[in-house]
Amino acid sequence: MEYKLWQYDQWDCTLEQKAQDLITTCPWWTKSIGGLSRNFYTSSIRSTSNPAVVVANILSLWWGRVREYGSTDPENKYTNPALYNFANMAHSKTTGIGCAYKVCRGTRLTVMCLYNRIGYYTNSVMWEKGNACASDSECTTYPESTCSEGLCIKELEKPGKQVKEKKKTGHSGSIKCQGNNGSR
């Protein structure tokens, strides 16, 4: 039996750089990006706000949509546009994520996360039901996957750029990667 529960999406420095590039001009909206899904947020903030705290709250808001609106389809299909951001985050085939933020003119925060799979196709399954795994041999969706605490974990791919823990300088934010652009 194939188990469908996945624990981690891999941080993708290329997706993070693309997100950083797309928000560098502080847009009020963004168009679709071919082959990728994206979550986007922009809003006024106080000049004294801590951007990292605001970004964490935005991510929680996106993830919390499923608690607010529910996922009522018995097959976990995307049927409610209110779950757009959640669907991008929770999609079981997504294995890469990259996010960036920018404080614009001191009082507006723009956040973008890009995902390597599109999770919001109407009537597509966001995640498949499955039992918790008990051993590595039960994790067969991706080669070399392992079982940890009942969840299948895809082997991490080698990042294109060195990854560091949360790095932020200036008013643009790299969440994990270094060397993204000169504006930080």
Contacts in CASP RR format, 6 or more apart in sequence:
PFRMAT RR
TARGET T0000
AUTHOR 0000-0000-0000
METHOD contacts of the structure
MODEL  1
MEYKLWQYDQWDCTLEQKAQDLITTCPWWTKSIGGLSRNFYTSSIRSTSN
PAVVVANILSLWWGRVREYGSTDPENKYTNPALYNFANMAHSKTTGIGCA
YKVCRGTRLTVMCLYNRIGYYTNSVMWEKGNACASDSECTTYPESTCSEG
LCIKELEKPGKQVKEKKKTGHSGSIKCQGNNGSR
1 131 0 8 1.000
1 138 0 8 1.000
2 138 0 8 1.000
2 140 0 8 1.000
2 141 0 8 1.000
3 130 0 8 1.000
3 131 0 8 1.000
3 132 0 8 1.000
3 133 0 8 1.000
3 138 0 8 1.000
3 139 0 8 1.000
3 147 0 8 1.000
3 152 0 8 1.000
4 92 0 8 1.000
4 127 0 8 1.000
4 128 0 8 1.000
4 129 0 8 1.000
4 130 0 8 1.000
4 141 0 8 1.000
4 152 0 8 1.000
5 130 0 8 1.000
5 132 0 8 1.000
5 133 0 8 1.000
5 150 0 8 1.000
5 151 0 8 1.000
5 152 0 8 1.000
6 92 0 8 1.000
6 141 0 8 1.000
6 151 0 8 1.000
6 152 0 8 1.000
6 153 0 8 1.000
6 154 0 8 1.000
7 148 0 8 1.000
7 149 0 8 1.000
7 151 0 8 1.000
7 152 0 8 1.000
7 153 0 8 1.000
8 153 0 8 1.000
8 154 0 8 1.000
9 94 0 8 1.000
9 95 0 8 1.000
9 96 0 8 1.000
9 97 0 8 1.000
9 115 0 8 1.000
10 95 0 8 1.000
10 96 0 8 1.000
10 97 0 8 1.000
10 154 0 8 1.000
10 156 0 8 1.000
10 157 0 8 1.000
10 159 0 8 1.000
11 96 0 8 1.000
11 97 0 8 1.000
11 98 0 8 1.000
11 159 0 8 1.000
11 163 0 8 1.000
11 175 0 8 1.000
11 176 0 8 1.000
11 177 0 8 1.000
12 96 0 8 1.000
12 97 0 8 1.000
12 98 0 8 1.000
12 114 0 8 1.000
12 116 0 8 1.000
12 159 0 8 1.000
13 98 0 8 1.000
13 159 0 8 1.000
13 160 0 8 1.000
13 161 0 8 1.000
13 163 0 8 1.000
13 176 0 8 1.000
13 177 0 8 1.000
13 180 0 8 1.000
14 160 0 8 1.000
14 161 0 8 1.000
15 36 0 8 1.000
15 96 0 8 1.000
15 97 0 8 1.000
15 98 0 8 1.000
15 114 0 8 1.000
15 115 0 8 1.000
15 116 0 8 1.000
16 98 0 8 1.000
16 99 0 8 1.000
16 100 0 8 1.000
16 114 0 8 1.000
16 174 0 8 1.000
16 175 0 8 1.000
16 176 0 8 1.000
16 177 0 8 1.000
16 180 0 8 1.000
17 100 0 8 1.000
17 177 0 8 1.000
17 180 0 8 1.000
17 181 0 8 1.000
18 33 0 8 1.000
18 36 0 8 1.000
18 114 0 8 1.000
19 38 0 8 1.000
19 98 0 8 1.000
19 99 0 8 1.000
19 100 0 8 1.000
19 112 0 8 1.000
19 113 0 8 1.000
19 114 0 8 1.000
20 100 0 8 1.000
20 102 0 8 1.000
20 172 0 8 1.000
20 173 0 8 1.000
20 174 0 8 1.000
20 180 0 8 1.000
20 181 0 8 1.000
21 181 0 8 1.000
22 30 0 8 1.000
22 33 0 8 1.000
22 112 0 8 1.000
23 30 0 8 1.000
23 100 0 8 1.000
23 101 0 8 1.000
23 102 0 8 1.000
23 110 0 8 1.000
23 111 0 8 1.000
23 112 0 8 1.000
24 102 0 8 1.000
24 172 0 8 1.000
24 181 0 8 1.000
24 183 0 8 1.000
26 42 0 8 1.000
26 102 0 8 1.000
26 104 0 8 1.000
26 105 0 8 1.000
26 108 0 8 1.000
26 110 0 8 1.000
27 42 0 8 1.000
27 110 0 8 1.000
28 42 0 8 1.000
29 40 0 8 1.000
29 42 0 8 1.000
30 38 0 8 1.000
30 40 0 8 1.000
30 112 0 8 1.000
32 38 0 8 1.000
33 114 0 8 1.000
35 118 0 8 1.000
36 114 0 8 1.000
36 115 0 8 1.000
36 116 0 8 1.000
36 118 0 8 1.000
37 88 0 8 1.000
37 91 0 8 1.000
37 94 0 8 1.000
37 114 0 8 1.000
37 115 0 8 1.000
37 117 0 8 1.000
37 118 0 8 1.000
37 119 0 8 1.000
37 120 0 8 1.000
38 88 0 8 1.000
38 112 0 8 1.000
38 113 0 8 1.000
38 114 0 8 1.000
38 115 0 8 1.000
39 62 0 8 1.000
39 84 0 8 1.000
39 85 0 8 1.000
39 88 0 8 1.000
39 89 0 8 1.000
39 111 0 8 1.000
39 112 0 8 1.000
39 113 0 8 1.000
39 115 0 8 1.000
40 110 0 8 1.000
40 111 0 8 1.000
40 112 0 8 1.000
41 58 0 8 1.000
41 62 0 8 1.000
41 109 0 8 1.000
41 110 0 8 1.000
41 111 0 8 1.000
41 112 0 8 1.000
42 104 0 8 1.000
42 108 0 8 1.000
42 109 0 8 1.000
42 110 0 8 1.000
42 111 0 8 1.000
43 108 0 8 1.000
43 109 0 8 1.000
44 107 0 8 1.000
44 108 0 8 1.000
44 109 0 8 1.000
45 51 0 8 1.000
45 54 0 8 1.000
45 103 0 8 1.000
45 106 0 8 1.000
45 107 0 8 1.000
45 108 0 8 1.000
45 109 0 8 1.000
46 107 0 8 1.000
47 106 0 8 1.000
47 107 0 8 1.000
49 109 0 8 1.000
51 101 0 8 1.000
51 103 0 8 1.000
51 109 0 8 1.000
51 168 0 8 1.000
51 171 0 8 1.000
51 173 0 8 1.000
52 166 0 8 1.000
52 168 0 8 1.000
54 109 0 8 1.000
55 99 0 8 1.000
55 101 0 8 1.000
55 109 0 8 1.000
55 111 0 8 1.000
55 175 0 8 1.000
58 111 0 8 1.000
59 99 0 8 1.000
59 113 0 8 1.000
61 85 0 8 1.000
62 85 0 8 1.000
62 86 0 8 1.000
62 88 0 8 1.000
62 89 0 8 1.000
63 85 0 8 1.000
63 86 0 8 1.000
63 89 0 8 1.000
63 90 0 8 1.000
64 86 0 8 1.000
65 82 0 8 1.000
65 83 0 8 1.000
65 84 0 8 1.000
65 85 0 8 1.000
65 86 0 8 1.000
66 83 0 8 1.000
66 86 0 8 1.000
66 90 0 8 1.000
68 82 0 8 1.000
69 80 0 8 1.000
69 82 0 8 1.000
69 83 0 8 1.000
70 80 0 8 1.000
70 83 0 8 1.000
71 80 0 8 1.000
71 83 0 8 1.000
71 126 0 8 1.000
72 79 0 8 1.000
72 80 0 8 1.000
73 79 0 8 1.000
75 125 0 8 1.000
75 129 0 8 1.000
76 125 0 8 1.000
76 126 0 8 1.000
76 127 0 8 1.000
76 128 0 8 1.000
76 129 0 8 1.000
77 123 0 8 1.000
77 124 0 8 1.000
77 125 0 8 1.000
77 126 0 8 1.000
78 87 0 8 1.000
78 119 0 8 1.000
78 120 0 8 1.000
78 121 0 8 1.000
78 122 0 8 1.000
78 123 0 8 1.000
78 124 0 8 1.000
78 125 0 8 1.000
78 126 0 8 1.000
79 122 0 8 1.000
79 123 0 8 1.000
81 120 0 8 1.000
83 120 0 8 1.000
83 126 0 8 1.000
84 120 0 8 1.000
87 119 0 8 1.000
87 120 0 8 1.000
87 126 0 8 1.000
88 94 0 8 1.000
88 113 0 8 1.000
88 115 0 8 1.000
88 118 0 8 1.000
88 119 0 8 1.000
88 120 0 8 1.000
89 113 0 8 1.000
89 115 0 8 1.000
90 126 0 8 1.000
90 127 0 8 1.000
91 115 0 8 1.000
91 117 0 8 1.000
91 118 0 8 1.000
91 119 0 8 1.000
91 126 0 8 1.000
91 127 0 8 1.000
92 125 0 8 1.000
92 126 0 8 1.000
92 127 0 8 1.000
92 128 0 8 1.000
93 117 0 8 1.000
93 119 0 8 1.000
94 115 0 8 1.000
94 116 0 8 1.000
94 117 0 8 1.000
94 119 0 8 1.000
95 116 0 8 1.000
95 117 0 8 1.000
95 142 0 8 1.000
95 154 0 8 1.000
96 115 0 8 1.000
96 116 0 8 1.000
96 117 0 8 1.000
97 113 0 8 1.000
97 114 0 8 1.000
97 115 0 8 1.000
97 116 0 8 1.000
98 113 0 8 1.000
98 114 0 8 1.000
98 115 0 8 1.000
98 175 0 8 1.000
98 176 0 8 1.000
99 111 0 8 1.000
99 112 0 8 1.000
99 113 0 8 1.000
99 114 0 8 1.000
99 175 0 8 1.000
100 111 0 8 1.000
100 112 0 8 1.000
100 172 0 8 1.000
100 173 0 8 1.000
100 174 0 8 1.000
100 175 0 8 1.000
100 180 0 8 1.000
101 109 0 8 1.000
101 110 0 8 1.000
101 111 0 8 1.000
101 112 0 8 1.000
101 172 0 8 1.000
101 173 0 8 1.000
101 175 0 8 1.000
102 109 0 8 1.000
102 110 0 8 1.000
102 171 0 8 1.000
102 172 0 8 1.000
102 173 0 8 1.000
103 109 0 8 1.000
103 171 0 8 1.000
103 172 0 8 1.000
104 110 0 8 1.000
104 171 0 8 1.000
106 171 0 8 1.000
119 126 0 8 1.000
132 150 0 8 1.000
132 151 0 8 1.000
133 139 0 8 1.000
133 147 0 8 1.000
133 150 0 8 1.000
133 151 0 8 1.000
133 152 0 8 1.000
134 147 0 8 1.000
134 150 0 8 1.000
135 147 0 8 1.000
136 145 0 8 1.000
136 146 0 8 1.000
136 147 0 8 1.000
138 147 0 8 1.000
138 152 0 8 1.000
139 145 0 8 1.000
139 146 0 8 1.000
139 147 0 8 1.000
139 152 0 8 1.000
139 153 0 8 1.000
141 152 0 8 1.000
141 154 0 8 1.000
142 152 0 8 1.000
142 154 0 8 1.000
142 155 0 8 1.000
143 155 0 8 1.000
144 154 0 8 1.000
144 155 0 8 1.000
145 152 0 8 1.000
145 153 0 8 1.000
145 154 0 8 1.000
145 155 0 8 1.000
146 152 0 8 1.000
146 153 0 8 1.000
146 155 0 8 1.000
147 153 0 8 1.000
159 177 0 8 1.000
161 177 0 8 1.000
161 178 0 8 1.000
161 179 0 8 1.000
162 177 0 8 1.000
162 178 0 8 1.000
163 176 0 8 1.000
163 177 0 8 1.000
163 178 0 8 1.000
164 176 0 8 1.000
164 177 0 8 1.000
164 178 0 8 1.000
165 176 0 8 1.000
166 175 0 8 1.000
166 176 0 8 1.000
167 173 0 8 1.000
167 174 0 8 1.000
167 175 0 8 1.000
167 176 0 8 1.000
167 177 0 8 1.000
167 178 0 8 1.000
168 174 0 8 1.000
168 184 0 8 1.000
169 184 0 8 1.000
170 184 0 8 1.000
172 181 0 8 1.000
172 183 0 8 1.000
172 184 0 8 1.000
173 184 0 8 1.000
174 180 0 8 1.000
174 184 0 8 1.000
END
